[in-house]
Structures are given as C-alpha cells and as structure tokens.
Amino acid sequence: MRRRAGAQERIIGLPCEGCEGALVGKPAEIAAIARIAAAGEKGQPLQLRGRIVDADGKPAAGVIVYGYHTDASGDYPGDVRLRGTPALQHGRLRGWARSDAAGNYGFDTIRPAGYPGRRDPEHIHLHVIEPGRCSYYIDDVHFSDDPRLQASTRQPAQRGGSGVAEPVRDANGTWQATRDIVLGKHIAGYETCGG
C-alpha cells in the first residue's frame, strides 16, 4: 500500500497502473455524468453508464470514477499540460465522474480503438477513488463485440466486477454501454481501506 504525498486516499490493490495520474488535474466539482472526449472528437460516440454499489449491493454515493482511453486511432493523444506528471501517459482523453445518491455515474466520450499493431482489445481504463479512504485501479471496460477480446478477459471474477460491456447502438448511432462497479471486489488490501 502506498500513500501519495499530500493525498488522503491510500493506493491499494498493487500493482496499480497509473494510480498516481488519476488525481492529476482532478476538478474540485465533479458531476455524476462527465465528458471524456470533447463533442466533435473524431470517433464513434459512446455513452458509458454504471452503478456503484458496496459489497452488500447498496448504492455508494460520492465515489469518484476516473476514466481514460485511446482515441479513434488507438493512441493516447498528448496534452502538454500533463508534461512532468504521472498522468502524461493517460493523454487528454480523461475525465472524472462522482456517483449520485443512487450510485449512478457516467461518461460521454467516443469508443476507443485498440492499440495499433497489437492484439489488445478496445478498452477504457478506470480507477475508483473513495474520498478520504483509498484509490485503486479496477479492470478495464471491454466490449463484447470486439473480435480482439480474449476468453480470459470475459471471466466474471474481475477487479471491481465484470468489465465486459455489451454495447448497443441507439437510434442516433451512439453506442450505449454499462460498467457497474462493486467497491473493493477482488482488490488486494481493501480490508485495510478504512475511513
């Protein structure tokens, strides 16, 4: 377990890919529905929605979800404001949503592409930040219709619950996908994540 200088949330569930970058540039006010890709970003529009619950299935309000992903070409587009920070590798397609009283959160973005020249499937990286408690990386959002998605990724015992979403296009051509989150599920050290 690590604690970042000046931060209240302990990083647990190591190894943690990009956890330090999850707080770089985090806004003071965070809505339940946030935008990752700006309107007009090249790519297929996607609305990712989900519900956050605790281990007993009760809605968890006030939990922050940080998401980031590649662009429509499979690259993490640069952002000069991130130079010299742990968030540089995340690129500019990133955002934060805070769950509402019913545990709901969401992101408006584009559907990311897999890495060019590799077999990695399309994915959205997600981190959970439980304010004043802990921060951890959960399994990525993957898409069930992606031909690069491997059977091993479809396993139900994933960090934070199943990350495999079944995308459906609505009448406007926007992809709709769901990624529900169970706090602490399969996260090493979660029992030490006290308030």
C-alpha positions as CSV (number, residue, x, y, z in Angstrom):
1,M,0.0,0.0,0.0
2,R,1.3,3.5,-0.9
3,R,0.3,7.0,0.1
4,R,0.9,9.8,-2.3
5,A,2.4,13.0,-0.8
6,G,-0.4,15.4,0.2
7,A,-3.2,12.9,-0.7
8,Q,-5.8,11.5,1.7
9,E,-6.5,8.3,-0.4
10,R,-4.2,5.4,0.0
11,I,-3.3,3.5,-3.1
12,I,-4.2,-0.2,-2.6
13,G,-4.5,-3.2,-4.9
14,L,-1.0,-3.0,-6.2
15,P,0.3,-3.2,-8.8
16,C,-1.7,-0.2,-9.8
17,E,-1.4,1.0,-13.4
18,G,-1.5,4.8,-13.4
19,C,-2.9,5.4,-10.0
20,E,-0.8,8.5,-9.3
21,G,-2.1,10.0,-12.5
22,A,-5.7,9.6,-11.5
23,L,-5.6,12.7,-9.3
24,V,-3.6,15.0,-11.5
25,G,-5.9,17.8,-12.6
26,K,-8.9,16.4,-10.8
27,P,-11.5,19.2,-10.6
28,A,-12.9,20.4,-7.3
29,E,-16.5,19.9,-8.5
30,I,-17.3,16.6,-10.2
31,A,-20.7,15.8,-11.7
32,A,-22.3,12.3,-12.0
33,I,-22.1,12.4,-15.8
34,A,-18.8,13.7,-17.2
35,R,-17.3,14.2,-20.6
36,I,-14.0,12.4,-21.6
37,A,-13.9,13.2,-25.3
38,A,-15.0,16.7,-26.4
39,A,-18.0,16.9,-28.6
40,G,-16.8,16.6,-32.2
41,E,-13.8,14.3,-31.3
42,K,-13.2,12.0,-34.2
43,G,-14.7,8.6,-33.5
44,Q,-18.0,6.8,-32.7
45,P,-19.9,8.5,-29.9
46,L,-20.2,6.4,-26.7
47,Q,-22.2,6.8,-23.5
48,L,-20.8,4.7,-20.7
49,R,-23.1,4.4,-17.7
50,G,-22.9,2.4,-14.5
51,R,-23.9,2.0,-10.9
52,I,-21.6,1.7,-7.9
53,V,-22.5,-0.5,-5.0
54,D,-20.9,-1.8,-1.9
55,A,-20.3,-5.5,-1.1
56,D,-23.9,-5.7,0.2
57,G,-25.3,-4.3,-3.0
58,K,-26.2,-0.9,-1.5
59,P,-25.7,2.2,-3.7
60,A,-22.5,4.0,-3.0
61,A,-22.8,7.8,-3.3
62,G,-19.9,10.3,-3.7
63,V,-17.4,7.8,-5.1
64,I,-15.2,9.2,-7.9
65,V,-14.5,7.2,-11.0
66,Y,-11.6,8.3,-13.2
67,G,-11.6,7.1,-16.8
68,Y,-9.2,7.5,-19.7
69,H,-8.7,5.9,-23.0
70,T,-7.2,6.0,-26.5
71,D,-8.5,8.0,-29.4
72,A,-10.1,6.5,-32.6
73,S,-6.6,5.6,-33.8
74,G,-5.6,3.7,-30.7
75,D,-3.2,6.3,-29.4
76,Y,-3.3,8.3,-26.2
77,P,-3.3,11.9,-27.6
78,G,-0.9,14.1,-25.8
79,D,-1.6,17.0,-23.6
80,V,1.2,19.5,-22.9
81,R,-0.4,20.4,-19.6
82,L,0.4,16.9,-18.3
83,R,4.2,17.1,-19.0
84,G,6.2,16.1,-16.0
85,T,3.2,14.4,-14.3
86,P,2.2,10.8,-13.7
87,A,-0.8,11.5,-16.0
88,L,1.3,12.1,-19.1
89,Q,0.8,8.5,-20.3
90,H,-3.0,8.9,-20.0
91,G,-3.3,11.6,-22.6
92,R,-6.0,14.2,-22.9
93,L,-9.0,11.8,-23.2
94,R,-9.6,11.6,-19.5
95,G,-12.3,12.6,-17.0
96,W,-13.9,12.2,-13.6
97,A,-17.5,11.3,-12.5
98,R,-18.9,11.2,-9.0
99,S,-21.7,8.8,-8.2
100,D,-25.0,10.3,-7.3
101,A,-27.3,9.3,-4.4
102,A,-28.4,6.1,-6.3
103,G,-24.8,5.2,-7.0
104,N,-25.1,6.2,-10.7
105,Y,-22.2,7.6,-12.7
106,G,-21.4,8.0,-16.4
107,F,-19.1,9.3,-19.2
108,D,-19.9,10.7,-22.6
109,T,-17.0,10.0,-24.9
110,I,-16.0,8.1,-28.1
111,R,-15.5,4.4,-28.5
112,P,-11.7,3.9,-28.1
113,A,-9.6,1.9,-30.6
114,G,-7.2,-0.9,-29.6
115,Y,-3.5,-0.2,-29.7
116,P,-2.2,-0.1,-33.3
117,G,-0.2,-3.2,-34.3
118,R,-1.1,-5.1,-31.2
119,R,-3.8,-7.6,-30.2
120,D,-5.1,-5.6,-27.2
121,P,-8.8,-5.1,-27.3
122,E,-10.6,-1.8,-27.2
123,H,-10.7,-0.6,-23.6
124,I,-11.3,2.2,-21.1
125,H,-9.1,2.3,-18.0
126,L,-11.0,3.0,-14.8
127,H,-9.8,4.0,-11.3
128,V,-12.0,4.2,-8.2
129,I,-11.3,7.0,-5.7
130,E,-13.2,6.6,-2.4
131,P,-12.7,10.1,-0.9
132,G,-10.8,10.0,2.4
133,R,-10.3,6.3,2.1
134,C,-8.4,4.7,-0.8
135,S,-7.8,4.7,-4.5
136,Y,-7.4,1.6,-6.8
137,Y,-7.4,0.5,-10.4
138,I,-10.2,-1.8,-11.5
139,D,-10.4,-3.9,-14.6
140,D,-10.9,-2.1,-17.8
141,V,-14.1,-1.7,-19.7
142,H,-14.0,-4.1,-22.7
143,F,-16.6,-4.5,-25.4
144,S,-18.2,-7.9,-26.0
145,D,-18.4,-7.3,-29.8
146,D,-14.7,-6.6,-30.1
147,P,-13.1,-9.5,-32.1
148,R,-9.8,-9.0,-30.2
149,L,-11.4,-9.7,-26.8
150,Q,-10.0,-12.9,-25.4
151,A,-12.0,-15.5,-23.5
152,S,-9.8,-15.0,-20.4
153,T,-11.0,-11.3,-20.2
154,R,-14.6,-12.5,-20.1
155,Q,-14.1,-14.2,-16.7
156,P,-16.6,-12.9,-14.1
157,A,-14.0,-12.7,-11.2
158,Q,-12.6,-9.3,-12.1
159,R,-11.4,-6.3,-10.1
160,G,-14.5,-4.2,-9.3
161,G,-16.8,-6.6,-11.0
162,S,-17.1,-7.6,-14.6
163,G,-15.7,-5.1,-17.0
164,V,-17.2,-6.7,-20.2
165,A,-19.9,-4.4,-21.6
166,E,-22.4,-5.3,-24.3
167,P,-22.5,-2.2,-26.4
168,V,-25.7,-1.4,-28.3
169,R,-26.2,1.5,-30.8
170,D,-29.2,3.7,-30.2
171,A,-31.3,5.3,-32.9
172,N,-28.9,8.3,-33.2
173,G,-25.9,6.0,-33.8
174,T,-24.4,6.5,-30.3
175,W,-23.0,3.4,-28.6
176,Q,-24.6,2.7,-25.2
177,A,-22.6,0.5,-22.7
178,T,-22.8,-0.3,-19.0
179,R,-20.0,-0.9,-16.5
180,D,-21.2,-1.5,-12.9
181,I,-18.7,-1.4,-10.1
182,V,-18.7,-3.3,-6.8
183,L,-16.4,-1.4,-4.3
184,G,-13.4,-3.4,-3.3
185,K,-14.3,-6.6,-5.2
186,H,-11.1,-8.6,-5.7
187,I,-9.0,-5.7,-4.7
188,A,-6.0,-6.8,-2.6
189,G,-5.8,-4.9,0.7
190,Y,-9.3,-3.5,0.5
191,E,-10.0,-4.6,4.1
192,T,-7.4,-2.0,5.2
193,C,-9.2,0.8,3.3
194,G,-10.8,2.2,6.5
195,G,-12.4,5.7,6.7
